[in-house]
Amino acid sequence: MAKTASAFEIGLLYSAGIVQGLALVTFPAASAIFTSPTGFNLSGTRYGAMFIPQVVLAILASALGPRLARGLGLRGVLLLGLCCDLLSMALLTISPLLIGTGGAFVLLCAATAALGAGFGAAVMALNTLVEGYFPARADAAVLALNALLGLGTALAPVLVALFTGLGIWWALPALMTLLLALLVFLLFHARLEVPYPAAGAESGLPSRFWIYAAAVLLYGLVETLCGNWSTLYLSTQRHVPVQSASFALTAFWVMVTIGRVIIALLQRVLSTQWIYVALPVLLAAAFQFIARTESASGGIASFAAAGFACSAILPLSISFGGTEFPTRAATISGELIAFYQIGYGIAAFGVGPLRGIGGLEYSAVFSAGSVIAVALGIMALAVIRSPRSSGSINVKR
């Protein structure tokens, strides 16, 4: 049964998506600061290890979120997630005070841990709420939410570059702390009391869930490869100026956002199933261009292409899962976000050791991304083959 919400409440949900995107990418957008000798001076391996607490807490929050929602409601889980985001940004704001001390890395890990908990809880709740409010247009609604989340991720590198140029990079997390405090206040006083689906208490996961899980895990790998390592790749191996490398990361997230908007519009005339399958093919090609780029303009263009290819894969995975298993929408959403975070963690931490121990260049790692994209395409084909609707998921909207 469809739930109803006021325009103000819907606006709060979509605003939360933008703010969550900003918070999520603030850390990788500041990668040059974390690894700079004049900044935190972290090695590539320590920089990657900084994201381990984020991944662990995001997985736990995503997996436990549906259970918490039975007692707290989805609104309560959303508020809890945003409060964790607020704590993360507050810790990052004060982190420059500890540069040069042993406590700096510990504080950064605490900040990423809080961000992981916030992301896992908030995104699970947001996706489930939006699906519940717009059951007849779930694909478009989830794509729109994730487009706004993508808008936040695209803004983060631009704002980091802007504030870094002014010598006050920490102003972004300070601003984020204030925005999150305002959002928490407004949501606390909003009437977002959407009951947790009673059928969500069903035990176990359907066998086809693991196909979705494999798809989003692979997606987490390729998205994070671009999102966390593009700036370091272009600035260190290709000797692109840091500001231009930041623009490449911005181009990636901008095209993630634009792609979600375009596909949300196209889904009225084109099958979202085959868009879903075609995107990994485009992504495989984009990785080959990334691995061969030699210039700032080439880096910006190739990462923009990768961003478009990444755009709809995660939101469509979530909405397809909700369509196939409507009585377990919250559980499916939470578990898929958890597997996405596993992929995120592997890519965020794994690239550093691959380079340090295996001696691989960044370009070789990005070239290998094509193999992952092909595997993702195979999983996408398996996802759209649903036994519940004569061989394919019924996604007519």
C-alpha positions in Angstrom: 0.0 0.0 0.0 1.4 3.4 -0.9 2.4 5.8 1.8 1.7 9.5 1.6 3.9 12.4 2.5 3.8 16.2 2.2 5.9 18.0 -0.3 8.0 19.4 2.5 8.8 15.9 3.8 9.7 14.7 0.3 11.9 17.7 -0.1 13.7 16.8 3.2 14.3 13.3 1.9 15.8 14.5 -1.4 17.8 17.2 0.4 19.2 14.5 2.7 20.4 12.8 -0.5 22.4 15.8 -1.6 24.0 16.3 1.9 24.8 12.6 2.2 26.6 12.7 -1.2 28.6 15.7 -0.1 29.7 14.0 3.1 30.6 10.8 1.4 33.0 12.2 -1.1 34.6 14.9 1.1 37.3 12.4 2.2 38.4 11.1 -1.2 38.1 14.6 -2.7 40.7 15.7 -0.1 43.1 12.8 -1.0 45.8 15.2 -2.0 45.7 16.8 1.4 45.8 13.5 3.2 48.9 12.3 1.2 50.7 15.6 0.9 54.0 16.1 2.8 52.6 19.5 3.9 49.3 17.9 4.9 48.8 14.6 6.8 51.6 12.9 4.9 49.9 9.5 4.7 51.3 6.8 2.4 49.1 5.3 -0.2 48.5 2.2 1.9 47.6 4.3 5.0 45.3 6.4 2.9 43.5 3.3 1.8 43.5 1.9 5.3 41.8 5.0 6.5 38.6 3.8 4.7 38.5 0.4 6.4 36.5 1.7 9.5 34.1 3.4 7.1 33.5 0.2 5.2 33.1 -2.0 8.3 30.6 0.4 9.9 28.7 1.0 6.7 28.2 -2.8 6.3 27.0 -3.2 9.8 24.7 -0.2 9.6 23.2 -1.3 6.3 22.7 -4.9 7.5 21.3 -3.9 10.9 19.3 -0.9 9.6 16.1 -3.0 8.7 16.1 -4.5 12.2 16.5 -1.1 13.8 13.7 0.2 11.7 11.3 -2.3 13.3 11.8 -0.5 16.6 12.8 3.0 15.6 11.0 3.4 12.3 12.7 4.4 9.1 12.6 8.0 10.2 14.6 7.0 13.4 17.2 5.1 11.4 17.5 8.1 9.0 18.0 10.5 11.9 20.6 8.1 13.5 22.5 8.0 10.2 22.5 11.7 9.7 23.8 12.2 13.3 26.7 9.9 12.6 27.4 12.0 9.4 27.4 15.1 11.6 29.9 13.6 14.0 32.1 12.6 11.1 32.2 16.0 9.6 32.8 17.6 13.0 35.8 15.3 13.6 37.2 16.1 10.1 36.9 19.8 10.8 39.1 19.6 13.9 41.6 17.1 12.3 44.1 19.8 11.1 44.8 20.6 14.8 46.5 17.1 15.1 48.6 17.2 11.9 52.1 16.0 12.7 51.0 14.0 15.7 50.2 10.3 16.1 46.6 11.1 16.9 45.8 12.5 13.4 45.4 9.1 11.7 43.3 7.8 14.7 41.0 10.8 14.4 40.7 10.4 10.7 39.8 6.7 11.1 37.2 7.7 13.7 35.7 10.2 11.3 35.5 7.7 8.4 33.9 5.1 10.8 31.2 7.6 11.8 30.7 8.4 8.1 30.3 4.7 7.3 27.7 4.2 10.0 25.9 7.3 8.7 26.0 6.4 5.1 24.8 2.8 5.7 21.9 3.8 7.8 20.8 6.9 6.0 21.0 5.5 2.4 19.1 2.4 3.3 16.3 4.4 5.0 16.2 7.0 2.1 15.9 4.4 -0.6 13.2 2.5 1.2 11.2 5.6 2.0 11.3 6.8 -1.5 10.3 3.4 -2.9 7.4 3.4 -0.4 6.1 6.8 -1.3 6.3 6.2 -5.1 5.5 2.5 -5.6 4.2 3.0 -9.2 7.4 5.0 -10.2 10.0 3.3 -8.0 12.7 3.2 -10.7 12.4 7.0 -11.5 12.0 7.9 -7.8 15.1 6.0 -6.7 17.1 7.3 -9.7 16.1 10.8 -8.8 17.2 10.3 -5.2 20.5 8.9 -6.3 20.9 11.7 -8.9 20.7 14.2 -6.0 23.1 12.1 -4.0 25.3 12.2 -7.1 25.0 16.0 -7.2 26.4 16.1 -3.7 29.3 13.9 -4.7 30.0 16.1 -7.7 30.0 19.3 -5.6 32.4 17.9 -3.0 35.6 17.9 -5.2 34.8 21.4 -6.5 34.3 22.8 -3.0 37.4 21.0 -1.7 39.4 22.6 -4.5 37.9 26.0 -3.8 38.5 26.0 -0.1 42.0 24.5 -0.6 42.8 27.3 -2.9 41.8 29.7 -0.1 44.0 27.8 2.4 41.0 26.6 4.4 40.1 23.1 3.1 38.6 22.3 6.5 35.8 24.9 5.8 33.9 22.3 3.8 33.5 19.8 6.7 32.7 22.7 8.9 29.9 23.8 6.5 28.7 20.2 6.3 28.5 20.0 10.1 26.1 23.0 10.1 24.0 21.7 7.2 23.6 18.3 8.9 22.6 19.9 12.2 19.9 21.9 10.4 18.7 18.8 8.5 18.6 16.7 11.7 16.6 19.5 13.4 14.0 19.7 10.5 13.7 15.9 10.2 13.2 15.5 13.9 10.2 17.8 13.7 8.8 16.3 10.5 6.1 13.7 10.5 8.0 11.0 8.6 6.3 8.1 10.4 6.4 5.4 7.7 5.8 2.0 9.3 8.3 -0.7 8.6 6.7 -3.3 6.3 5.4 -6.1 8.5 6.5 -8.8 6.0 10.1 -7.5 6.4 10.4 -9.7 9.4 10.7 -12.8 7.2 13.8 -14.7 7.9 16.5 -15.6 5.4 17.2 -14.1 2.0 15.9 -15.4 -1.3 18.4 -17.3 -3.5 18.3 -14.7 -6.3 19.3 -12.0 -3.8 22.9 -13.2 -4.2 22.9 -12.3 -7.9 22.0 -8.8 -6.9 24.6 -8.9 -4.2 27.3 -9.9 -6.6 26.3 -7.1 -9.0 26.5 -4.3 -6.4 29.7 -5.7 -5.0 31.3 -5.5 -8.4 29.8 -2.1 -8.9 31.3 -0.9 -5.6 34.7 -2.0 -6.9 34.5 0.0 -10.1 32.9 3.1 -8.7 35.4 3.3 -5.8 38.3 2.8 -8.2 37.3 5.9 -10.0 36.0 7.9 -7.0 38.9 7.2 -4.6 42.0 6.9 -6.9 41.4 9.1 -9.9 43.0 12.2 -8.4 46.1 10.3 -7.2 46.5 8.5 -10.5 46.3 11.6 -12.6 48.5 13.7 -10.3 51.2 11.2 -9.6 51.5 8.9 -12.6 50.3 11.3 -15.3 51.7 14.4 -13.6 48.5 16.3 -14.1 48.1 19.4 -11.8 46.2 18.6 -8.7 43.5 21.1 -9.5 42.9 19.5 -13.0 42.9 16.0 -11.4 40.2 17.3 -9.0 38.2 18.4 -12.1 38.4 14.8 -13.4 36.9 13.5 -10.2 34.3 16.2 -10.4 33.5 15.2 -14.0 33.1 11.6 -12.9 30.5 12.6 -10.2 28.8 15.1 -12.4 28.2 12.5 -15.1 27.0 10.0 -12.5 24.4 12.6 -11.6 23.5 13.6 -15.1 23.3 10.0 -16.2 20.8 9.2 -13.5 18.6 12.1 -14.6 18.8 11.2 -18.3 18.0 7.5 -17.6 15.2 8.5 -15.3 13.7 10.4 -18.2 14.5 7.7 -20.8 12.9 4.9 -18.8 9.6 6.1 -20.1 10.6 5.1 -23.7 13.4 2.6 -23.3 13.7 -0.6 -21.3 15.6 0.0 -18.0 16.6 -3.6 -18.1 18.7 -3.2 -21.2 20.0 0.1 -20.1 21.2 -1.7 -17.0 23.0 -4.3 -19.1 24.5 -1.8 -21.5 26.1 0.4 -18.9 28.8 -2.1 -17.8 29.8 -2.5 -21.5 30.3 1.3 -21.7 32.2 1.2 -18.4 34.6 -1.5 -19.7 35.5 0.7 -22.7 35.9 3.8 -20.4 38.4 2.0 -18.2 40.6 1.4 -21.3 40.5 5.1 -22.2 41.3 6.0 -18.5 44.4 3.7 -18.5 45.8 5.2 -21.7 45.1 8.9 -21.0 48.1 11.2 -20.9 46.6 14.7 -20.4 44.3 16.6 -18.1 41.6 16.9 -20.8 41.8 13.2 -21.6 41.5 12.4 -17.9 38.5 14.6 -17.5 36.8 13.1 -20.6 37.5 9.5 -19.8 36.4 9.8 -16.1 33.3 11.6 -17.3 32.5 8.6 -19.5 33.1 6.3 -16.6 30.7 8.4 -14.5 27.9 8.1 -17.0 28.5 4.4 -17.2 28.3 4.0 -13.5 25.3 6.3 -13.1 22.2 4.0 -12.9 23.7 0.6 -11.9 23.3 0.9 -8.1 19.9 2.6 -8.0 18.5 0.2 -10.6 19.8 -2.7 -8.7 18.0 -1.5 -5.6 14.7 -0.7 -7.4 14.8 -4.0 -9.3 15.4 -5.8 -6.0 12.5 -4.0 -4.4 10.3 -4.8 -7.4 11.1 -8.5 -7.3 10.9 -8.8 -3.5 8.3 -6.1 -2.6 7.6 -7.5 0.9 11.3 -7.3 1.8 12.2 -3.9 0.3 13.9 -2.5 3.4 15.9 -5.7 4.0 17.0 -6.0 0.3 18.0 -2.3 0.2 20.0 -2.6 3.4 21.8 -5.8 2.4 22.6 -4.4 -1.1 24.1 -1.3 0.4 26.2 -3.6 2.7 27.5 -5.5 -0.3 28.2 -2.3 -2.2 30.3 -1.2 0.8 32.2 -4.5 0.7 33.2 -3.6 -2.9 34.0 -0.1 -1.8 36.3 -1.4 0.9 38.1 -3.8 -1.3 38.9 -1.1 -3.9 39.6 1.7 -1.3 42.1 -0.4 0.6 43.3 -2.9 -2.1 44.9 -0.5 -4.6 47.5 0.7 -2.2 48.9 -2.8 -1.4 48.7 -3.8 -5.1 51.0 -0.9 -5.9 53.2 -1.2 -2.9 53.7 -5.0 -2.9 52.9 -5.9 -6.5 54.5 -2.9 -8.1 51.5 -2.2 -10.3 51.1 1.3 -11.9 47.7 3.0 -11.4 47.2 2.6 -15.2 47.4 -1.2 -14.9 44.9 -1.2 -12.1 42.4 0.9 -14.1 42.9 -1.3 -17.1 42.0 -4.3 -14.9 38.8 -2.4 -14.1 37.5 -3.5 -17.6 37.6 -7.1 -16.5 35.5 -6.2 -13.4 33.1 -4.3 -15.6 32.6 -7.3 -17.9 31.8 -9.5 -14.9 29.4 -6.8 -13.8 27.7 -7.0 -17.2 27.3 -10.8 -16.8 25.7 -10.3 -13.4 23.4 -7.6 -14.9 22.1 -10.1 -17.4 21.4 -12.5 -14.6 19.6 -9.9 -12.6 17.1 -9.1 -15.4 16.3 -12.8 -15.8 13.6 -13.0 -13.2 11.5 -16.3 -12.9 8.7 -14.2 -11.5 7.8 -12.5 -14.7 8.2 -14.9 -17.6 12.0 -14.5 -17.8 12.5 -10.8 -17.1 11.7 -8.3 -14.4 8.5 -6.4 -15.0 9.7 -2.8 -14.8 7.0 -1.1 -16.7 6.5 2.3 -15.0 
